[in-house]
Amino acid sequence: MDMAVPKRKISRQRRDKRRSSVWKLETPNLIVCPQCKELTLPHRVCGSCGFYKGREVIKKEDVKKEA
């Protein structure tokens, strides 16, 4: 059985273009929640306080353990 072999050498430009950071993902933008000052994704309910656009969407209870 014969193995597949490239017909021509891939140029350095084409090789480096493939390896470049063009295809890498970017980190998501974060905003500061106006209620609790935690970092959250934009246009989503805050995971720590449950507020979105100044309204409470998800009921969250403060859980503070005192020793």
N, C-alpha and C positions, 0 to 999 in steps of 0.2 A: 504494500500500500504506500502510496506517495502522500507526503504531507503538503498542505497548501503553502505556497511560498509567494511573497510579494513580487509582483512583476517588476516594479521600479522602486528605487530608494525614495523614501518620503523626505521631502526637503526639510531643512531646519526650521524654516518659517512655518510650514504647515504643522510640524511636530510641536513647536513652541506655542502656536496658536491654540492647539488642543490642550496643552498643559497650562495655559494661562489662567488667570483668576476670573475670566469672563463667566465661567460656569458656576462659580462658587456662590453659595447663598449669602444673603446679607442678614444682619441681625434685625429683628423687628423693632420698629419705633415704639418707644414707651412714653407714656404721659404720666403726670402726677395727678392722682385722684384728688379733687378739690375737697372731699369730705375727710378722708383719713390720711392723705399725703403719701399713699403707697404708690409704687410704680405699677401701672396696668397697661394693657393693650388698648389702643384707641377704639371707640365705637363698641365697647363691650362692657358688661356689668363688672364692677370692681369685685374681685374675689374675696377681699378682706372685709369690706363693709356692706356690699350688696347694693350700692347706689349706682344709678345711671341717669345722667342728665339732671341731677339734683333730686331725683325721686328714688325712694327705696323700692327696689324691684324684688330683691330676695331678702327674706327676713334673716338677719344674722344676729346672734347673741354674743356679747363680749364674754369670753371665757378667760377669767383671770384667776390663777391659782395663787393663793397666798399661803406661805409656809409659816 
